[in-house]
């Protein structure tokens, strides 16, 4: 609806069209809400088909480990089928070990009666699949546009002067959310004094559809399996989280020295690292909004919480937000309630905040446990890992909860 002053009005306005915001827009539109989605990047760029991957430089460095629960959500939205038609790699096993001891844990999808533990996908492929679905939806897409200001009374103003109002505004605009700042929603946050190094590598041995993670006192290293269009099993995406000083040293190495350091750090589980793409490093910071809702505003994904990447759960927590918010707003629709109804939003916050905080606390505990180098602590964690690895029911229950697998 457009008012006499030329201001367009919607039921729900979503700011941020990444993996989380675009999924939410699709789901809400199918419930019958009038939805607008604001995304800074032009849609044509987001929907461009990638070139076939023949080298490490052809993969996007940022990937996500999409759990089975998140896959089910994307299937319901019609996007997962498009993801599966492109480049992706399901992983059937996961091996985690302590680089300073003998503790090792192995997870196998077969023990959970599942086809896989999850799927590694380049972030841009998920976004493209969602935008392909958006093109056939009733969502009003405002691409190539940025929000210059927002307040409850006057709505949102774009940098080109257009103005929009909505009963409910959703902040899906990332860890540095301007919507969260404009709404005055405070956060609890701290710096890990670590950086995550990300890149794509090619190894001399197959990854065997397995995710590999080695812990060290200075941070974890993950090798996440990738496949190109021809099914080549020798590519991996790496996330190497290290104390800032060590990360800077690693980033300063030449390519040959970095390849050697990587092979040593992963204990040559996949043989030699024969090629490595351009490297990127970004600082790690834990951040959690004290409240996910404000006056006419709700936060989802990284705008509400960011987590250490050691378990690869960031995107899945965001999709958990989407799932619950869709359930609560569908319930509101059936009860003829407005989308900004305070009780509706309070239920969303109550359902998500506890789960997100539990996961964040668990990841912080893991990080602190493996950062300790005292002999008693090393003995305890290695003994615990070996013990837990032998207790299949408990181990598999942990895996089922983390990956969204229902036994």
Secondary structure, DSSP 8 states (H G I E B T S, - for coil): -B-TTS-EEEEEEEE--SHHHHHHHHHHHHTT--EEEEESS-HHHHT-------SGGGS-S-EEEE-HHHHHHHHHTT-HHHHHTSS-EEE-EEEEEETTSS-EEEEEGGGGT-S-SEEEEEHHHHHHHHHHHHTTSS-EEEES--EEEEETTTEEEETTS-EEEEEEEEE-S-TT-HHHHHTT--EEEEEEEEEEEEEEEEESS--TTEEEEEE-TT--EEEEEE--TT----EEEEEEEEEHHHHHHHHHS-HHHHHHHHHHHTTTTT--EEEE---EEEEEEEEEES-SEETTEEE-GGGTEE--GGG--HHHHHHHHHHHHHHHHHHHHHTT--TT-HHHHHHHHHHHHHHHHHHHHHHHHHHHHHH---HHHHHHHHHHHHHHHH-HHHHHHHHHHHHT---
